[in-house]
Amino acid sequence: MQTDSSAMSALLDGYHRFRETGYSAEHERWEQLANGQSPKTMVISCSDSRVDPAQIFDVAPGELFVVRNVAALVPPFETTPGRHGVSAALEFAIQFLKVEQVVVLGHGMCGGCQAALTQNLHGNAPGEGGFVAKWIDMLDEVRDPIATAHGTTGRVAERAMELAAVKVSLQNLRTFPCVQEKEAQGDLTLRGAYFAISDGVLHLLDEDSGDFGPA
């Protein structure tokens, strides 16, 4: 196995620190986790390297069931052929792990939301931006009113899209029968959140008003 790259060396350095400190301090917890997991919360977050749900919420291993993808998007419920990674993870979390809440975590400076706003990847071939373009077209419906009100560049427009993306994912979550059933029974709560990278502040969505406010 090749381990001589600087990137891999950095990972291995971190692993050894973890073994010396993190793992040894939480040894009993890791032994318990070897027997199974029972997180209460599922977080759907962006793949962006600056947004780590475990770090933001300061949780221990086993406390969060996390799915990360471009722009923290949830596709609507559908049964068409394909690889439904987010849907599979959601199904597993709700039906098997029986999580009590699902948090959609958007964030500032999101490249996926910026691309959805500018549409600069539309028409690109798969492997050259086409996969991303097809994924973020889930935001096409909310793009036009944002572009009309704020344009397609600048932080005001970008933040509007980032916040709208959280709402789109919540809306799409509610198209899943298992989500509808659990939410109606009071066994599941959906929450929208937004992490502003520049100041490290977490904002929560009030679905009654549609506004985000500091947690």
Residue pairs with C-beta under 8 A, 6 or more apart in sequence:
2 8
3 9
3 12
23 30
26 60
26 61
29 60
29 61
29 62
30 61
32 62
33 61
33 62
37 62
37 65
37 97
38 62
38 97
39 62
39 63
39 64
39 65
39 93
39 97
39 99
40 63
40 99
40 100
40 101
41 63
41 64
41 65
41 99
41 100
41 101
41 102
41 103
42 64
42 65
42 66
42 67
42 89
42 90
42 93
42 94
42 97
42 99
42 101
42 102
42 103
43 53
43 57
43 64
43 65
43 66
43 67
43 102
43 103
43 105
44 66
44 67
44 68
44 69
44 72
44 74
44 86
44 90
44 102
44 103
44 104
44 105
44 169
45 51
45 53
45 66
45 67
45 68
45 72
45 105
45 107
46 68
46 69
46 70
46 71
46 72
46 105
46 106
46 107
46 110
46 112
47 68
47 69
47 70
48 107
48 109
48 110
48 111
50 107
50 109
50 197
51 105
51 107
51 195
51 197
53 59
53 64
53 66
53 105
54 63
54 64
54 66
56 105
56 195
56 202
57 64
65 89
65 93
65 97
65 99
67 85
67 86
67 89
67 90
69 85
69 86
69 135
70 111
70 112
70 132
70 135
70 136
71 106
71 110
71 112
71 113
71 116
71 135
71 136
71 139
71 165
72 104
72 105
72 106
72 107
72 165
72 166
72 169
73 86
73 112
73 135
73 136
73 138
73 139
73 165
73 168
73 169
73 172
74 86
74 90
74 104
74 168
74 169
74 170
74 172
74 173
75 84
75 86
75 87
75 138
75 172
76 172
76 175
77 87
77 172
77 175
77 176
77 177
78 84
78 87
87 176
90 102
90 173
90 176
90 178
90 179
91 176
91 178
93 99
93 102
94 102
94 178
94 179
94 182
94 188
95 178
98 187
99 188
100 187
100 188
100 189
101 188
101 189
101 190
101 191
102 173
102 179
102 188
102 189
102 190
102 191
103 191
103 192
103 193
104 166
104 169
104 170
104 173
104 190
104 191
104 192
104 193
105 166
105 193
105 194
105 195
106 113
106 162
106 163
106 165
106 166
106 192
106 193
106 194
106 195
107 162
107 194
107 195
107 196
107 197
108 159
108 162
108 194
108 195
108 196
108 197
108 198
109 158
109 197
109 198
110 158
110 161
110 162
110 165
112 132
112 135
112 136
112 165
113 136
113 139
113 158
113 161
113 162
113 165
114 158
114 161
115 121
115 132
115 133
115 136
116 136
116 137
116 139
116 140
116 143
116 161
116 165
117 139
117 143
117 146
117 147
117 152
117 153
117 157
117 158
117 161
118 152
118 153
119 143
119 152
121 129
121 130
121 132
121 133
121 136
122 133
122 137
123 133
124 130
124 133
126 134
138 168
138 172
139 161
139 164
139 165
139 168
141 168
142 161
142 164
142 165
142 167
142 168
143 161
146 157
146 160
146 161
146 164
147 157
149 160
150 156
150 157
150 160
151 157
162 194
163 194
163 212
166 192
166 193
166 194
166 205
167 192
167 205
167 210
169 192
170 190
170 192
170 205
170 207
173 179
173 190
174 180
174 183
174 190
179 188
179 190
182 188
183 189
183 190
191 204
191 205
192 204
192 205
192 207
192 212
193 202
193 203
193 204
193 205
193 215
194 202
194 203
194 204
194 205
194 212
195 201
195 202
195 203
196 202
196 203
201 214
201 215
202 214
202 215
203 212
203 213
203 214
203 215
204 212
204 213
204 214
204 215
205 211
205 212
206 212
206 213
